[in-house]
Every structure is written in C-alpha cells, then in structure tokens.
C-alpha cells in the first residue's frame, strides 16, 4: 500500500464549532491515506460538485464544494508524486 504524505491544502473548510473540528482532521487524514487513484478522486470531486449544484441548502453546497476541492488537490498531489 502506498501512502501519500503531502498534506492537502486548499481554501478553508466551512466554519465549525470547536468540538466538531476533529472531523476536519479525520477527513484530511483520510484523503492523505487513501489508496484511490487520481482518476477516482477526480470522479468523486465531480460527483460532489453535481451534488452542490442540485441543493438549495447553502451549508450542504459549501461543504460539498470544499470537499470537492480537497479531492482535486489530493488527485493533483498523487499525480505529482508519480
């Protein structure tokens, strides 16, 4: 199993209460440690963007777009380390 050690960095996550910040760290760790290919990560980013376009709920839209950006960053990082 190949591990990617670069930290994903992009625009800030939507604001969360302090007691919920562990979730952000867990998501960043999951993206860093994933074995998904860049193509799979980009496909997931497209799915998240489509979901964001289909919702009227601003928080869901913002979170989906933030997560999509992180998937794209993770895909780019994997391509750079190949």
N, C-alpha and C positions, 0 to 999 in steps of 0.2 A: 504494500500500500504506500503510495506516495503522499507525503504531507507537504503542504504549501505553507511556508512560514511568514509570508508577507501579510501584513495587516491590511484589510480592506479599508479604504478611506474615500469618503465622498461627502456630500452635504449632510448636515446633522439630521439625526432622527427627529421625528416629531417629539415635542416635549412630553415627558412622563413624570409621574410622581417619583420621588426618590426611592420608595420601596419597590418600584417596578423596574428600576434600571438594570437589575440582574438579567432581565430578558434581553436587553440590548447586547450585553456582553455574551450571553449564550448564543444569540444569533450571529454575532461576529465570529465567535469560535466555530460555530457550525459551518459557516461559509469558508473559513480558513481551512478547516479539516476535511471538507467534503472530497469525495473521490469522483464527483461528477466532472464530465468533460466540459471544456469551454462551450461547446455546442449545446450541451444540456443546460448549462447555466444561462446561456442567452435565450434558449427556448422558454425557460421559466420566467425570465425577465419580460419576454413578450406577453406571456400569459398574465403576469401581474399588471402590465400596462393596459391590457384589454379589460381586465377586471376594474382598474381605476377609471377607465372611460365609461364603464357601464353603471357606476354607482353615483348616487346623488349625495352620499354621505361624505362630507369633506374629510373627516378623520380617516375613514377607510381609504379614500382616494390618496390622501397624503402618505399614509403608511405604505400603501401598495407601490406608489411611485418611488418612495425612499428605498424600499426593499428591492425593487427592480433595478435601481441604480447600483445597489450593492452587488446584485447578481452580475450585472455587466462589468463592474470593477473586478470581481473575482474571476470572471472569464478572461478579461484582459490580462490579469496577473498570471493566470495559468499559461496563456499564450506566450507571455514574455519569458517564462521560465522554461519553456520547451527547448 
